[in-house]
Amino acid sequence: MSDVVSLHLDQYPDQVRVRLLELRDLIIRTASKLEVGEVEQTLKWGEPSFHVKSGSPVRMDWKEKAPDQYYLFFNCKTRLIETFKELYRDSLVFEGNRAIVLPLSEPLPETAVKHCLQLALRYHSVKHLPLLGA
């Protein structure tokens, strides 16, 4: 993990940090299994951001104004959230065309989130396909 991301994650409350680290680990494992290259970890807009050359950046964060949830953000100018809503409207909660909203009180819906991450990490090679090839 980059030093800047690590230091940033250390600033979150314990319960939040654990969930964000779990999400970060899922991003890294998913990228590794897809063999899409090294994941660049930085801060964008003050939020941990993850990017591979073949994909669209993914960010994550928690906001004090909504303390019971955390977020997985995607580029709003892509078809990612539109596609995720089509696939997972009954199992995931979305905020507009930019985020998946995850409740801190529930386990990470790993199967659905992992599939969304796969599509985001390969976005440039699937963006021309219906439903991104899902």
C-alpha positions in Angstrom: 0.0 0.0 0.0 1.4 3.5 -0.8 2.5 5.5 2.2 0.0 8.3 1.5 -3.0 5.9 1.3 -1.8 4.0 4.4 -1.5 7.2 6.4 -4.9 8.4 5.1 -6.6 5.1 6.1 -5.1 5.3 9.6 -7.2 8.5 10.1 -10.6 6.7 9.9 -12.5 5.3 12.9 -11.5 1.7 13.7 -14.7 0.1 12.3 -14.5 2.1 9.1 -10.8 1.5 8.6 -11.4 -2.3 8.9 -14.1 -2.1 6.2 -12.1 0.1 3.9 -9.1 -2.2 4.2 -11.3 -5.2 3.4 -12.5 -3.3 0.3 -8.9 -2.3 -0.7 -7.9 -6.0 -0.4 -10.7 -7.0 -2.6 -9.7 -4.5 -5.2 -6.0 -5.7 -5.2 -7.0 -9.4 -5.2 -9.4 -8.8 -8.1 -6.8 -6.9 -10.1 -4.3 -9.7 -9.5 -6.6 -12.4 -10.6 -7.5 -10.5 -13.8 -3.8 -10.0 -14.4 -4.3 -6.3 -15.4 -1.0 -5.1 -14.0 0.0 -3.2 -11.0 -2.6 -1.2 -9.1 -1.6 2.5 -8.7 -2.8 3.6 -5.3 -3.1 7.4 -4.7 -5.4 9.9 -3.1 -7.8 11.7 -5.5 -10.1 14.3 -4.1 -8.8 13.2 -0.6 -10.1 9.7 -1.1 -8.1 6.4 -1.7 -8.0 5.8 -5.4 -7.0 2.6 -7.3 -6.2 2.5 -11.0 -4.8 0.1 -13.6 -4.0 1.0 -17.2 -6.8 -1.1 -18.7 -9.5 0.2 -16.3 -11.4 3.1 -14.9 -10.3 4.5 -11.6 -12.1 3.3 -8.5 -12.2 5.3 -5.2 -13.5 4.5 -1.8 -14.4 6.7 1.2 -16.5 7.2 4.3 -18.2 10.5 5.2 -19.0 11.8 8.7 -22.3 13.1 7.4 -23.4 9.5 6.7 -21.5 7.6 9.4 -23.3 4.3 8.9 -22.1 3.7 5.4 -19.1 3.8 3.1 -18.8 4.2 -0.6 -17.2 2.7 -3.7 -17.0 5.5 -6.3 -16.7 5.1 -10.1 -16.2 7.6 -12.9 -19.6 9.1 -13.5 -18.8 9.6 -17.2 -18.6 5.9 -17.8 -21.4 3.3 -18.2 -20.3 1.5 -15.1 -23.0 2.4 -12.5 -25.6 2.2 -15.2 -24.5 -1.4 -15.9 -24.2 -2.2 -12.2 -27.8 -1.0 -11.6 -29.0 -3.3 -14.4 -27.2 -6.3 -12.9 -27.6 -5.6 -9.2 -30.5 -3.2 -8.6 -32.0 -5.7 -6.1 -28.9 -6.4 -4.1 -26.8 -3.2 -4.1 -27.6 0.4 -3.2 -26.5 3.2 -5.6 -26.0 6.9 -5.3 -26.7 8.6 -8.6 -24.3 7.6 -11.4 -21.2 7.5 -9.3 -21.3 5.2 -6.3 -22.2 2.0 -4.6 -23.3 2.6 -1.0 -22.3 -0.1 1.5 -23.7 -0.2 5.0 -21.1 -0.6 7.8 -23.5 -2.9 9.7 -23.7 -5.6 7.0 -21.0 -7.9 5.5 -19.5 -6.7 2.2 -21.6 -8.2 -0.6 -18.3 -9.6 -2.0 -19.7 -11.5 -5.1 -21.6 -8.5 -6.5 -18.9 -5.9 -5.6 -16.1 -8.2 -7.0 -18.0 -8.4 -10.3 -18.4 -4.6 -10.4 -14.7 -4.2 -9.8 -13.9 -6.7 -12.6 -15.9 -4.6 -15.0 -14.2 -1.4 -13.8 -10.7 -2.8 -13.9 -11.2 -3.9 -17.5 -13.4 -1.0 -18.6 -11.3 0.1 -21.6 -11.5 -3.4 -23.1 -15.2 -3.9 -22.5 -16.8 -0.5 -22.8 -18.0 -1.1 -26.3 -19.9 -4.3 -25.3 -23.5 -4.5 -24.3 -23.7 -4.5 -20.5 -19.9 -4.2 -20.6 -19.8 -7.9 -21.5 -21.2 -9.0 -18.2 
